[in-house]
């Protein structure tokens, strides 16, 4: 195979990527991830030719994603008799499919003839592109290894892509003895910046108390008609508990019944809580269905609605399904014909009144996309409702919660996260955990809604600073390569 570096080298690259994955939640071992990344760059630098470097990048990425996304097999175990046969294929296809982004980065690094700087550029571009291409999947980004450290506060300036560039720079600095002190100084500086940010005065309290309801419905039993009433009664009992709060929040698809087809149901929910209730539900209109939420008043009136717009490919809809229906009349894959969810109109800020303020809702998967929080207008707080029972109990729910937590830092807004089985928690506008419920426990949590900070630099400028840094790095590498060729 032309350019093939050999199985030993490919295996080493895979192992380096796997070590990098140890920096993701729940281990958060950034002190292993950064050296693992440095080792991968060093291995790539030893390769001769663009193709060999691409293979090293590919296997490094595959190792990273194989371990970081190992939870991807969990949905196939919910109905093992029907879906279990697909479980072995999902992690392999996902790992080596996403690894292609890193293969392109390795090839670019070899082309520039400056492996360390080339990987900074290549992986910086690859990880940024991964969040947008083919609807995007920015899960387990390199920069996510800092979420549980003060360094995460840098995201308020440059977002997750900036954290990725920082990580790449620190790793590159470990490759030479003379630059190791530089990496140490930079790490100390950003760590100190984070501590300074965390020590600054907190915004004023809102004076609002919210109730986070975690029914803990196992996915295998969630839609069982015999259990539906049990979980619904649990939701109602928690919502009615005294003392009253200002707002009750249920998780994603918590309601086991169709609101439109159940007369008196909305009134019963509102009366039980005695205050507005955010209800995660499925909304159905003819053959179409939406994964959404409704805010119900104490009298059962629908005060606001939101439909999830960033859907999970192959999980909530089939790509090009509606296109096949419109052009060829094939209905088996079309959401408009009942095959999957339809997408909502887009990000939306809901005005819940003077006391509860303006909230930007995120349903499940939407919280992993920083770009989905821009363009909808400034909210007073963020709300994520989710059902992470699909992701098992080892890594998936904790990685999902960590990424949602980073959205609070990026925007300078508090985040309320309500999950079916956990992680259910309250985060302040700097991403600190103020209160949480035990994982996989049926319970509710009454907590104060934190105040918001002023819009952050990242909230105002998004990816512009990172794109400028990548453009500057590109120009530098191109000039150096052309000078060597000449």
N, C-alpha and C positions, 0 to 999 in steps of 0.2 A: 504494500500500500504506500503510494508516494507520499512522503512527508510524515509517515507514521513514526512517532517517537519511541515506540515499544511499550509493551504492557507494564514493565516496571515503572517507567516514567508516568504513564497514564494512571497507574495505581497510586503513585505518590501524589499526583495532582488531585485525584479523587479524595485521598486522605487529608490533604491540605484544606480542600473545600469543606470536608466534614468537620474539621477542627474549627473552621470559621463559623460553622453553624452553631457551635456551642455558645456563641455570643448572643444568640436569640433567646427570648423568653421561653421557658421560665428560668433557665440557668443564668443568663445574663453575664456570661464569662467573657467580657470584652478583652480581658488580659490574656486569653487564649486565642480569641478571634483575630486580634491584630497581628500577633506573630504568625498565625496560620496564613493570613493574607500575605505577609512578607515572604514566607516560605514559598507560596505559590508564585509570586512575582520572581523570586530568585530562580525557581525551577524553569519558568518561562524564559528567563534571560539566557539560560544555557542552551536553548534550542536553536538549531540552525534552520532558518527558513520560516516563511509565513505559515505554511501548512502545519508544520510541527507545533508552532506556537498556538495555532488555532485549536489543535487537538488538546494541548495542555489546558487552555482556557475552557474548552468544552468539558473535559473530565473534572476540572476544578469546580466548575459551576454545577455539574451533575452531583458531585459529592456534597456540595453545600445544600442544594435543594433536596436531595434524597433524605438528608437528616432533618433539615429545618421543616420540610413539608411532609414528614412521615405521617402526620395526622390525616393526610388526604385519603388514606384507606378506610378511615372510620365510617363514612357514610355507607360503604358497601357492606358493613357488618350489621346495619340496622335490620335489613331483611336478607340475611345471609343466603337463604335458600334460593332467592331470586337473583341477587346481585353479587354474591360472594365471589363468583368466578372472575369478576373484573378487578378484584382487589390487588392481585399481584401486578397487573399491568399499569394501574393508575400512577403509582409512585415512580415507576421506571419512565413512563412516557412524560410525566410532568418534569422529572429531574433532568432528563436529557433534552427535553423540548426547551425548557427555560435555560438550560446550559448553553444553547446556541447563542444566546446574547453574550455570554462570556467568551464563547469561541470567537465571535466577531471582535471582541475587545482584545483577545490575545493576538489575533491576526493584525489588528491595527498597531498594537504595541511593537510587534516584530517589524512591521513596515516602517515605523518611525525610527528604528534602530536605537531607540532610547527606552529600554524595557520598563524602567520604573515610571518615568513620566508618561510613557505611552500607555501603561496600564491605568494610570490616573485618568488620562483622557478617555481611554477605551471603556473601562468599567464605569466611569462617571457618566458617559453617554449611554452605555448599555442599561444601567440601572434606571436612569431617567426615562429612557425609551420604554422600558418594561412597564412603567406606570401608565403609559398612554396607548401603546400599540395593541391592536385587536381588543379593544375596550379596556386594556390595562390589567396588570396584576402586580402591584408594587408590594407584595408580601415578602417578608424576610429580606428587606434591603440591607445592604452592608452597613449603612449608618444606623440601623435599628439597634445595634449592639450597645448604644449609649443611653437608651430610653430610661433605664433604671439608675442613671448616674446624673450628677449635676451637669455634665456635658450636654445633656439633652436640651438645656436652655438655649444653646446655640441655634436650635431649630426656630426660635422666635425671630431670628435674623435671616437664616438662609434655608430653612425647611429641611426635610429629610435628605434631599439631594446634596445639600451643603454638608450635612453630617457624613454622607458617603464620601464626598471629596476629602473631608478632614481625615477620615479613617484611612483612605488610600494614601494620603500624604504622610500620615504617621507610620504606616507600614513601610512605605518606600524609604523613609528615614532610617529604618532598622537595618537596611541592607549594607550600609557602610559604617565602619567604626566612627568616622569623623562626623557623620550626620545623626548618629544615635542621640547625642546631647541635644541636638536641635529638636528632634521629636519629643524628647523629654520636656524641654522648655515649652514647646507648643502645647503639649498635653497639660502641663501644669497651668498654663495661661488660660486655656479654655475651661479647665476644671475650676480654677479660681473665679472666672467670669460666671460660671454657673452658680457657685456658692454665693457670689455677690447678688445675683439675681434673686436667688431664693431667700436672701436675707432682707430684701427690700420690703417696705410696708405693703400689707395686703389691701386690696380694695375693700370698700365698705360692704358690710353684709346687706343682703337684699331683704332680710326679715321674713323670707318665705320658707316654709317647711314643706318638703315633698316626701311622699311615701313611695319607696321602691319595692315592688312586689315580685318575689322570686318563687314561682309555684313549684319548680323542680319536677317538671313532667318529663320522664324519660322518652326519648324520641320513638322508641319502639312501641310505647303505650300511648303516646300523645294523641293520636287520632283514632284510637280504639273506642268505639261507641260506649263500651262498658265502663271505660275510665274517664270519658269526657266530662261526665257530671261531677266526678270526684275532683278533677282539677278545676272545674268552673266554680264549684262550691268553695274550694280553697281560695281562689281569687276573690270571691265575694266576701268571704269571712275576713280575710286580711284587709280588704278595702274598707270594711265596716268597723274595724277595730277602733277603739277610743284611745287617746283623744283624737279629735278631728285634725287634719292637716290642711294645707292649702291646695295640694294637687296630689292625686294618686296616679301612678304609672305602672302599666302592665307591659310585659315583654312582647316581642315579635310573635305574631300569630297565636297570641294567648287565648283568644276567644275561639272555642271549638264549634261555634255556630255562626251562621250567616246573619248578620245584624238586620239586613233588609228583609229576610224571610222569617224573622222571629218577632212578631208583634209583642210589644211590651218589654222586650229584652233590654233595650237602651234605657228605658225608664227605670227598670229594676236595678241596673248597674249604677245609674246616677243616684238613685235613692239610697242604695246601700252605702255609697261613699259619702254622700252629702256634700261633695265638692266636685269640681271637674276631674274627669278621669281620662287619661290617655290610654287607649285600648289598641293593642296590636291585633290586627284582624286581616282576613281575606275578604276583599270586596268583589262581588260578582255582578255583572250586568250582561245578561244573555250568555253568549259563549265566552266572553272575555272575563278574565279575573286579574286582580291586582293584589300585590302584597303591600298593605298599607297600614295606616293608623287613623283613628278618629278620636277627636277630643269631645267627650260627652259632658254636658252640663248636669247639675244635680237633678234637673227635670227630664233628663234623657235627650235633650236637644243636641244636635250635632253642631258644635261650635267651630270646628275646623277639621280638615282632612288633609292627608298627604299620602301619595302613592310612591313606592320605591321606584326610582328611575334607573339606577345602575344595577342591573340584574346580573346574576351569576350565569355565565355561559354553560350550557349543558346541564345546569342544576335547576335554574328557574325558567330558562327558555333555550331553544335551539337556534344557533346563528343561522341567518338567512331563511328561517322558516317562513316568515311573512312574505319574503320575496318570492319563494317558491309557490306560495299560495296565490299571490297577485299575478304572477306571470305564467305559471304552469297549472294552476288549480290544484296543486298538491296540498292537502290540508293536514296531513299527519304530523307536520312539524310546526304548524302555524299557531302562534299565540292567539291570533284573532279568531281561530277556529277551536279554541279550547285546549290547545297543546302547550301548556306552560303559562306563565304570567305575562301580562302586557306591561310595558314600561310606563312609568308616570311621566309628567311633563318636564321634570327637572328639579334641581335644588330649589327649595322654597322656605322662606322664613314665615312662621306662623305667629300672628299677633294674638296673644292670649289675654290681653288687657293690661291695664296700668300696673296691677300688682304682680302678675306672673311674668309680664314682659314678653319679649320677642324671642322665639326659640327656633333654632335650625335643627330639624329632625334628620336623623340618619338611621336607616334600617339595615342592620346587620353589616353586610359586605361594604356598604357605602362608606363606612368609617375608615377604610384603609386608603381612600383616595383623597389626598390633600386638596386636589384641584376642585373637588366637588363642594368644598366649603367656600370657594370664591365665586363671586358673581351673583350671589343670591341676596346681597345686602347684609349689613351688619346686624347680627343677632345679639341678644343679651346673654344667652347661654346655649349650649349644645346638648342635644338629647340623642343617645343611641339606644334603640331597643333591638334586641337580638335573641336568637335561639341558637346557642352554641352547643346544644346537645348533639348536633350533627358531628362535632369535631372531637368527640371523645373526652378524656379527662387527663391527658398527659401534657400535651404542648399546645394544641390548636386554640383552645379558649383563652389561654394566657397570652399567646402571641397576638390574638385578635384584640384583647383588652389593652395590651401594650401599645399597639398602633393607634387605637382610639385615644389613648392617653396622650400620645404625641400631638394629636389634633388640638388638644387644649393648649399645649405649649405654643404651637405655631400661631394660633389665633389670639391668645391671651384671653380665652373664654373658659368659664367653668364647664365641666362635662358631667352630665348625669347618665350613667350607664346601667340599664336594666336588662338582665339576661334571664332566660328561662331556668337554666341550671347554674348560672354563674359564668363569668365573673360579674357581679353586681356591685357597683361602687360609685362614690362621689369623688370627683377630681376638681381641684381648684384651678384657677386660671394659669398656674404655672405647672400643672400636671401632677401635683402632689395628691396622694390618696388620703382623703379626709375621713372616709368611713366606707365600710364594705361588709358584705354578708359572706358567711362561710360558703365554700364551693359545694355544689350539689346538696344543698340543704333547703327545705321548704321554709321560708321565713319572709318577713318584710322588715324594711329599714326606714325609719323616719330620720331625715337629715335636713340641715339648713342648706339652702341653695346659695353657693358662694357668689361673690360679686365678680364683675368683669374688669379687666384692665383696658387701657386704651389700645386701639388697633396696633399690632406689632408691625415691625418692618416687613416681615414675611407676609402678613395679611395684606399689606399695601402693595408689595412688589412681586410676590410669588416667586417664580423661578428665574426672574430676570437677572439677579446677581449671579446665580450659578451658571446661567447661559453665558454671561459675560466672562466669567472665569474660564469656562470651557473653551470659549472662542479665543481668549488670550493664550491659553495653553496650546490650542491647535496651531495658532500662528507661530508660536515659538518653535514647536516641534517641526513644522513644515520648513521653516527657515533653516534650522539645523540640518535637516535631512538633505535639503537642496544644496547646502554648503558642502556637505560631505560628498554628495554625488558629483558636484562640480570639481 
